[in-house]
Each structure stands twice: as structure tokens, then as C-alpha cells.
Amino acid sequence: MNRLLHSGKFWTAIVDALISTLGIVLTWFLAPDKVTQVLTLIGMWQPVIAIVIASYAYEDAKKIEMGILPNPPIK
């Protein structure tokens, strides 16, 4: 659990989920023509967030390979 709370991947995903949720809730109060713009903007950022999370995962894998990070326990 401690490694999860220190994970960049985890916090990036949490922040993305919160911002996306806030954006969708915000659409409840916007004019109909603005809703599409907000949802499009959220959708446009999703690939960027996915790439950031994948980059964190790649870096962590390389660190494990090099022995910098301990191997994660397999359960």
C-alpha cells in the first residue's frame, strides 16, 4: 500500500479521474453548446494522460531492471 501512495502512476490517474469527473459535473450547469466543448477537451487530454502513465511505468520497469527499485512482490 505504501508503494501505491508514492506512485506517480497512481496519483496521475487519480488527478485525471477527479478532473474528468469535475468536468462532467460542470456540464450539468453549462449551456448545451458548451457541454460538447468541455467533453471534447476532456477526451483530447486522455491520450496525453495515458502516455504519461505509460512513461512512468516504463521508467519504473527500467529501474527494476537496473536494480534501483526492488522487484515488486508477486502474489
Contacts in CASP RR format, 6 or more apart in sequence:
PFRMAT RR
TARGET T0000
AUTHOR 0000-0000-0000
METHOD contacts of the structure
MODEL  1
MNRLLHSGKFWTAIVDALISTLGIVLTWFLAPDKVTQVLTLIGMWQPVIA
IVIASYAYEDAKKIEMGILPNPPIK
3 72 0 8 1.000
4 10 0 8 1.000
7 56 0 8 1.000
8 56 0 8 1.000
9 53 0 8 1.000
9 56 0 8 1.000
9 57 0 8 1.000
9 60 0 8 1.000
12 49 0 8 1.000
12 52 0 8 1.000
12 53 0 8 1.000
12 56 0 8 1.000
13 49 0 8 1.000
13 53 0 8 1.000
16 45 0 8 1.000
16 46 0 8 1.000
16 49 0 8 1.000
19 42 0 8 1.000
20 42 0 8 1.000
20 46 0 8 1.000
23 38 0 8 1.000
23 42 0 8 1.000
24 38 0 8 1.000
24 39 0 8 1.000
24 42 0 8 1.000
26 38 0 8 1.000
27 34 0 8 1.000
27 35 0 8 1.000
27 38 0 8 1.000
27 39 0 8 1.000
30 38 0 8 1.000
60 69 0 8 1.000
63 69 0 8 1.000
64 70 0 8 1.000
64 71 0 8 1.000
64 72 0 8 1.000
END
